[in-house]
Structure formats: structure tokens, C-alpha cells
Amino acid sequence: MGTRGKRKPITEQPDVNSADSTLVLLRSVEDIRRLGVQHDCYDNLALDIEKLIQFIPDVKLEYTEFDSTLSGSLSKQDNHWLIRVNSVHSKNRQRFTIAHELGHYIYHKDDEQEFVDTTFFRGMSSDNFEFTANRFASELLMPEEQVRQLIDRENIRSVADLASRFGVSSSAMLYRVKELKYKTKE
């Protein structure tokens, strides 16, 4: 027969506001969405991703004028990650780029030190890192539940109307709608 041990009482609670605990919790789109809700980063359905970035302690955001073929990058700078976004791209493209680079941060930061993204990857990239980051950005900026609600319950049929509600480009919205298996006229 075994002996029964006593559990030590927990005398110290983890600091949930510390940078380390935040990093542990941010592992998925759902974690990032919760952080956005917690810090009031939504304007109706559109996520204020610039505001959201402020609540991720080891990520900084910078706008830089790049060649038009370069959307953005994520790189390790000392003790933080720096997301650089092309300042000459449209606001909607910038938002998607930020979300895309955030996807690299969440899923691949332990694998790589730098990601540089050109505009050509935006479509059907077969590169696993890029595909994963694109999927992350789509799910973060255009959550399936909300997209389906607008299409199925509110009967919105215009890709442009959907795009404006989420603050994304029509091409990003079209891709998301197709990904969710809706038929479109082209």
C-alpha cells in the first residue's frame, strides 16, 4: 500500500500581466482574438490590429517604405520581434500584412530569426510557413463565425460589403469566402 502525500499549498500566484506569461498564452488565433476583446481592439467586426500589437510585450511595429513588391517582414531585434510593414501599401493590405507577420510570430518564432514577405505569396502560396501565416491572418481578421453569419443570416452577397465590414481588401475577402466553400460569380 502506498503512502499518501500532502500537496504543498500554492503560496505564489503567477503574474498574468508579465511578459513571460503573455508569451505562453499566445499560441493561436483564438488567443490573439481574446487579447483583442480583452483590450477593446474591435470596432464592430474590424480588429484594430495596430492597437492589439501594443499588448504583445515582445513585438514592435514599424512602417517603412519598401519596394512595392515587399509587403513586410518579421525579424528578431535584441530582445523583441519587429514587424515592418510597407508604408506605401493600402491600409487594408497593411492590416493583412501585420496579421500575417503576427502569424509568423505565433507559429514560427522558435524556428526562424527572420521572415521577409513579398506580395506574390498572397494568393495560393505552397510554402508551408507562408500558407500558415496567410491562414492565421485570414482567420484573425475574418473569423469564420462572423463571415458565415453575415452571409447566411444577414444575407450579404457583396464581397466588397463584407470586406468593408472586416476592414480587409476585396481580394482577401474573396479568398476567405472561397476558402469557406461559398460559390462566387467571377
C-alpha positions in Angstrom: 0.0 0.0 0.0 1.3 3.4 -1.0 1.6 6.4 1.2 -0.5 9.5 0.7 1.4 12.7 0.3 0.3 16.2 1.1 0.2 18.8 -1.6 2.1 22.0 -0.9 -0.1 25.0 -0.7 0.3 27.4 -3.6 1.8 30.5 -1.9 2.6 32.5 -5.1 0.3 33.1 -8.0 1.8 33.6 -11.4 1.8 37.2 -12.6 -0.6 37.1 -15.5 0.5 40.6 -16.6 4.1 39.7 -17.0 5.6 39.4 -20.5 6.6 35.8 -19.9 3.0 34.7 -19.1 1.6 36.6 -22.1 4.0 34.8 -24.4 3.0 31.4 -23.0 -0.7 32.2 -23.6 -0.4 33.5 -27.2 -0.3 30.3 -29.2 -3.3 30.5 -31.5 -5.7 32.8 -33.4 -8.2 32.3 -30.5 -5.6 33.6 -28.0 -5.0 36.7 -30.1 -8.7 37.3 -30.5 -9.2 37.0 -26.8 -6.4 39.5 -26.2 -8.2 41.8 -28.7 -11.5 41.5 -26.9 -9.9 42.0 -23.5 -8.2 45.3 -24.6 -11.2 46.6 -26.6 -9.4 46.3 -30.0 -12.6 45.8 -32.1 -14.6 48.4 -34.0 -17.7 46.3 -34.8 -16.2 43.4 -36.7 -12.9 45.1 -37.7 -9.9 44.3 -35.5 -7.7 47.3 -34.7 -4.6 45.2 -35.2 -2.2 48.2 -34.6 -3.7 48.7 -31.1 -3.6 44.9 -30.5 0.1 44.8 -31.2 0.7 47.2 -28.3 -0.4 44.5 -25.9 2.1 41.9 -27.0 5.2 42.9 -25.0 7.9 41.5 -27.2 6.5 42.7 -30.6 7.0 46.2 -32.0 5.5 47.6 -35.2 7.2 49.9 -37.7 6.1 51.4 -41.0 8.9 51.5 -43.7 8.8 52.5 -47.3 9.8 49.3 -49.1 9.8 48.4 -52.8 6.2 47.8 -53.8 6.9 44.1 -54.2 7.7 43.8 -50.5 4.8 43.6 -48.1 6.5 43.3 -44.7 9.0 41.4 -42.6 9.4 40.0 -39.1 12.8 39.9 -37.5 14.4 39.4 -34.1 15.9 42.6 -32.8 17.7 42.1 -29.5 15.0 41.0 -27.0 11.9 41.7 -29.2 10.4 40.9 -32.6 10.0 43.8 -35.1 7.2 43.7 -37.6 8.0 46.0 -40.5 5.1 47.0 -42.9 5.3 48.7 -46.3 4.1 52.2 -45.6 3.1 52.8 -49.3 0.7 49.9 -49.4 -3.0 50.5 -48.8 -4.3 50.4 -45.2 -6.2 47.1 -45.8 -3.1 45.4 -47.2 -1.0 46.8 -44.3 -3.6 45.3 -41.8 -3.3 41.9 -43.6 0.5 42.1 -43.6 0.5 42.8 -39.9 -1.8 39.9 -39.2 0.4 37.7 -41.5 3.6 38.6 -39.7 1.9 38.1 -36.4 1.1 34.6 -37.6 4.8 34.0 -38.3 5.5 35.3 -34.8 2.9 33.0 -33.1 3.7 29.8 -35.1 7.3 30.0 -36.2 9.2 32.3 -33.9 11.1 29.4 -32.5 12.1 28.1 -35.9 13.4 31.2 -37.7 15.0 34.6 -37.0 13.6 36.5 -39.9 10.7 36.4 -42.4 10.5 38.7 -45.4 7.3 38.6 -47.4 6.8 39.7 -51.0 3.4 40.4 -52.4 3.4 37.4 -54.7 2.8 35.0 -51.8 -0.6 36.4 -51.1 -2.5 34.0 -53.3 -2.1 30.3 -53.2 1.4 30.0 -51.7 2.5 26.4 -51.3 5.3 27.4 -48.9 4.1 25.9 -45.6 5.3 28.9 -43.5 3.6 31.4 -45.8 0.4 29.3 -46.1 0.2 29.0 -42.3 0.7 32.8 -41.8 -1.9 33.6 -44.5 -4.4 31.2 -42.9 -3.7 32.8 -39.5 -4.2 36.3 -40.9 -7.5 35.3 -42.6 -8.8 33.6 -39.5 -7.8 36.6 -37.3 -9.2 39.3 -39.5 -12.2 37.5 -41.0 -13.4 34.9 -38.4 -15.4 32.1 -39.9 -18.3 32.5 -37.5 -18.8 36.2 -38.3 -18.3 35.7 -42.0 -20.9 32.9 -42.1 -23.3 35.0 -40.0 -23.2 37.9 -42.4 -23.6 35.7 -45.5 -26.1 33.1 -44.1 -28.2 35.1 -41.6 -27.9 38.7 -42.8 -27.9 37.7 -46.5 -25.0 39.9 -47.5 -23.9 38.9 -51.0 -21.4 41.5 -51.9 -17.7 40.7 -51.4 -17.0 44.4 -51.2 -19.6 44.9 -48.5 -18.1 42.0 -46.5 -14.6 43.4 -47.0 -15.5 46.8 -45.7 -17.1 45.3 -42.6 -13.9 43.5 -41.7 -11.5 46.2 -42.9 -9.8 44.0 -45.5 -9.3 44.1 -49.2 -11.9 42.7 -51.6 -9.3 40.2 -52.8 -8.6 39.0 -49.2 -12.3 38.7 -48.6 -12.9 36.8 -51.9 -10.2 34.3 -50.9 -11.7 33.8 -47.5 -15.2 33.3 -48.9 -13.9 30.7 -51.3 -11.9 29.1 -48.5 -15.2 28.7 -46.6 -16.7 27.0 -49.7 -19.1 29.7 -50.8 -19.7 30.0 -54.5 -18.9 33.3 -56.2 -19.6 34.8 -59.6 -16.4 35.6 -61.5 
